[in-house]
Amino acid sequence: MKVEILSPEASLFDGDASYVYLPGADGSLGILDNHAPLITALKAGEVKLTTQDGEQKFEVKGGTVEVLNNRVVILAE
């Protein structure tokens, strides 16, 4: 699936991932290919991506995530 992580300062990641772990405001979320559409808030924590190059981690202070049509867009604080 296509994943974008955007912060106010820069684009932190733009590429493909097979798994996305998110610190959701109401609990942790795991996103796999073809996940159902979703929009939710994020709390402070670590976003983890599983890519062809291994696991990548990004610290966020909060934000929102949208999952739609096998695309994950994270607007991170």
N, C-alpha and C positions, 0 to 999 in steps of 0.2 A: 504494500500500500504506500501511497505517497504521503510524506510527513513534512510539515513546515513548522518550525518554531520561530516565532517572531517576538522580539522585544522592542521597546520604544527606541533603543539605540541601534539595533542591528538585526539581521537575520542570523539566528544561531545555528539552524540546520535546515536543509532543503534536500530531501532525497528519499530513498525507499527504505522501509523497515518491515520486518515480519511480525514484530510485536512492540507495543507501546505501553509502558506502565506510567500511570498518572496519579498524583496525590489529589484526588477529588475532594471537594469541600465536605461531602457526605460519606467519604470512604474511598479507599483505593480503587482504581479502575485498571483493567487490563484490556487492551484493544488488539484484536487480531484481524486478519483480512476479512472483508465483507461484513464488518460489524454493523449492527443496526444504527440508523441515524441517531445522533445524540448531541446535545449542547448542555454543558455544565460548567460550574465554577471550579477553580482549582484553589487549593490552599498552599501555603509554603511547604516546600519539600523538593524531592528529586524526581525529575522525569527521566525514565530509562528507555532507551531504544535498543532493539536487537536488529543489527544490520548485517550485511555480508562481511563487514570488517570486524564484527564482534559487538560488544555492548558499549553504548555511549551514554553518558550521564550529564544532565543539565540541572543546576539548581534554579528553582523559581521561587518567587515570593508570593505567588498567587497568579490569578489570571483566569482565562476562559479557554475552553476547548470545543471545537466543532468536529464531529465525525459525520461525513456524508459522502456517498458514492466512492468508497474505498480511499478516502482522502481525510487526513487528520490535520487540522490547523490549530496550533496552540498559540494564543496571544498571551505571552508571559509578562509578568511584572518583574 
